[in-house]
Amino acid sequence: MLAEELKVYEDKMEKSLNVLLDEYGSIRAGRANPHVLDKIKVDYYGTMTPLQQVGNVSVPEARMIVIQPWEKSLLKKIEKAIQTSDLGINPTNDGSVIRLVFPELTEERRKQLAKDVKKKGDGTKVAMRNIRRDANEAFKKQEKSGEMSEDDRKLAEETLQNRTDNISELVERAIEATTTVLMPV
C-alpha cells in the first residue's frame, strides 16, 4: 500500500521533469533542431495533423531544416502553419521542399534564453516541492486516521525526500546542460 502511494507522487514528479525536458528540447538555440516543429500542426484534409506526419523532416546542415511533404499540395499549408506559429522563422518554399534557416543567435538573445531556462527549471523545482508537501500532508492524515503507522509515515516521507532530491539534481543538470548549449564559450 505504501509503495503504491509513493509511486503516485513519484510519477507526478517525473511528469514535471519530462515536461521541463520537452520544453528544453524545443528551445531554438541557433542550431536546427527538428523538435522545434513538434507543436506545429497542418490542416491535412480537414484534420489538424502534426507536421512530422505530413512530410519528411531532415537537418542537412547545422542551421537548416528541410521539410519535404508527402504531397506537393501541402507545401502552402505547411508554409502557412510555420508562419503563424511562434517559431519566428520565415520558411522558404522552392516548389518541392520548404527550408527553414536558423540565424545565429545574438548574445542578448542567448542571455534571455538562459534566464528563461533557469526560470523554468526553478518553476519545476517548486512544483516538486509542492508535490512533496501534498504527499507529506496526505501521509500525516493517514497516520492520524490510523491507516498508517508513525514508522511508515516517516519512512514514506524519507523515501519521498530522497526522490525529490534526486529529481531536483536532474533538473539542475538539465539547466546546466541547456545553458551550456545556449552560451558557448
Disulfide bonds with the S-S distance in Angstrom:
none
